[in-house]
Amino acid sequence: MDLTDLQTRLWTAQEAADAAGVTPNTVRNWKHRGHLAQARTASGRPITNAAGQPLFNPVDVIRAERVTRQRARRTYTVPAGAVAV
């Protein structure tokens, strides 16, 4: 797959999951949580395949995967002076 494929082809949740190294359910969760937008026509209508499954822009899938993994790497520390319970 080359760069023009990423700009012109749309992916199903399964294809997006395979590319991102996650399960299709994770891709659906990204969509429902607002991390990944479904591809839309110029008039704003959601794009689906013949089976009615949502389609996604590969660039958006890559972006959602990167942001999600960055969030997962965050570490949180207890502020100085805070009392642990």
Salt bridges, closest charged atoms under 4 A:
GLU15 OE2 - ARG9 NH2 2.80
ASP60 OD1 - ARG63 NH1 3.10
GLU65 OE2 - ARG69 NE 2.25
